[in-house]
Amino acid sequence: MAPSFDDGNSLFDFVVRDGNGVKGLVDSGISKVPDQYIQPQQERIDNQNGISHKLPPIDLSKLDGPNHDQVVEEIASAAEKLGFFQVVNHGVPVELLESLKDVAHKFFAQPPEKKAVYCQGVSPSPYVKYGTSFVPEKERALEWKDYINMVYTNDADALNHWPNECKEVALEFLNTSIKMVRKLVEILIGKLEVTVEDSRIDALTGLKMVNMNFYPACPNPDLTVGVGRHSDMGTLTVLLQDGIGGLYVKVEEDIDAGKKGDWIEIPPIPGALVINVGDTLQVVSNGRYKSAEHRVRTTSTQSRVSIPIFTTPKPTEKIGPLPQVVETDGVARYREFAFQEYMNNFFGNAHDGKKSLDFAKLDSA
């Protein structure tokens, strides 16, 4: 019989403070979504409209051949219009991607006490954090998600401090993806028709994190969300989806797949990785590239995993629109700031669409 949570505090303590997470809630035998997870009507995800992103994935191997310029155009166009695209022949072995999904399930299948050792405040490493939802203390409705966040400093620290169940595979995923990220950032900065030193490009991806997200099967997926509306704070995100799906992106301007304001699903493609633009790249490009507002629905049939790599500037890095782009545009749409300020703002508030970008906007923009 499922435990009875007499009030919101007891559920919050069980899920958040004691580290049981949503998985612990589901494993306890609940038959319906608790009130604390029921989203306002306007935040719920209706997946009945059937809108799906039909564009084929971009073949990155063609960057080395006669179709180089065409592929560059495809990448830049996707970054300008939707902020999301999928890539194949990206250099990350498909076998590794399958292993990633396996170790993610293995990590979250552990007893709660094995995962709770990484909760904030008790984790043996400042670079590893296990948690649930996004900012539970600030949210009107909690998100149906557990996660482990692993910050990269160097290979040795990762192998010493990341969880044993997933550290080697997660580290290999990061190391094999970074060359692709570097190439994509070079391409996108190059399409702005500016000259930027290599060190500046490196600085845009100076901090790297691997997350493993777990979305337990949900008794009422229509009432809650796996992740609420948000854009990522960094430069580029690399995401591995499993085959279940549930990732939705908001259309910023009319495209073939939908019109402005629509939410379209990014369907899983075997062997593909999803790339999305973050707030940092929108700021640096002075708004030319769009950080993609996205969200995740839950499923009632089986638990789902996703594994993103977040690439961001280091906290001490100064971020602002590239001067040559501002000169061309005739106006700066964003101010300059230390990235730590942006991180504090981002993690200090619940998900609320692209509101995080307001922190960087100039009043005149």
Secondary structure, DSSP 8 states (H G I E B T S, - for coil): ------SHHHHHIIIIISS-HHHHHHHTT-SS--GGG---GGGS--TTS--B-----EEGGGGGSTTHHHHHHHHHHHHHHTSEEEEES-SS-HHHHHHHHHHHHHHHTS-HHHHHTTBTTT-S-TTEEEEESSSGGG-SS--S-EEEEEEES-HHHHHHHS-TTTHHHHHHHHHHHHHHHHHHHHHHHHTTT----HHHHHHHT-EEEEEEEEE---S-TTT--SEEEE--SSSEEEEEE-SS--EEEE-SS-BTTB-TT-EEE----TT-EEEEE-HHHHHHTTTSS----EEE---SSS-EEEEEEEEE--TT-EE---HHHHHHHSS--B--EEHHHHHHHHHTS---BTGGGGGGB-TT-
